[in-house]
């Protein structure tokens, strides 16, 4: 086992990376919007709990209706509630990561979510009992453009392939299986991406490999998403398209509040509620038994959300 001080340098390198990635992503999104800028909210955990974060929020822009790109570095004692609700054992924990959600104004531009995180768990003697990486990114369009889906997924595949040709198909399937509103007969919230968790290093060399893997995925985000935003942000739309966007945003809210593990972990560890729930879109609709017109573009999107597609 490793003492937690033995991983401090490794942790510091990861923390430095997510801060740099946060800045790069925010600068690129501000440029794409052309008007709005990110507001930075530095916070610390209250009541003696360890760590804090940097929440960066953009709202009411020309292109971005709402978005957040957040980093957090937090730690504390493993509570009975965490043991019971999350299945975590041990005495102390540490977690650092970046999480983002972008909700464009234009219904033809897709919502996107991503996060990349690192977790350590310690026993009573401050030995590292467990550690792992997790993360991924997924796309939630409101109208389907197949070339956009192919670009997004192909970029993620290119980022993963140097670490193993089996990784992209495996983690795509995990994403397809995870981001699903199971209470709505298996309806996916979007067209997926990649999702992985509990990637445990076998040794220090493997930890370095997993760090490079995380960095490759994080670095691929802007390449995967920004061209789609640029292409669709100025497409003309009307009230009907906005109505449909808000219906689908309702499904996004349902997933995040009912099924999302990150939301659950944040709330169960007494996380900062404003940062945890920043992922929710600014306007939504929950019409009773809403069904798109047969043969419409809206129905086409909904049908795709019921059947995973190999976009590469």
SULTAUR-V891063 format. One record per run of one state. SS is the DSSP state (H for helix, E for strand, L for the rest). FROM is the first residue (numbers start at 1). LEN is the number of residues. Records with the same first field share a line. If there is no record, write none. Layout:
SS->FROM-LEN + FROM-LEN
//
This chain:
L->1-1 + 34-5 + 45-5 + 60-4 + 78-2 + 87-5 + 105-6 + 123-4 + 141-5 + 162-5 + 179-1 + 185-2 + 189-3 + 200-4 + 220-1 + 233-6 + 259-2 + 269-4 + 280-17 + 305-8
E->2-2 + 39-6 + 50-10 + 64-14 + 92-13 + 111-12 + 127-14 + 180-2 + 187-2 + 192-8
H->4-30 + 80-7 + 146-16 + 167-12 + 182-3 + 204-16 + 221-12 + 239-20 + 261-8 + 273-7 + 297-8
//
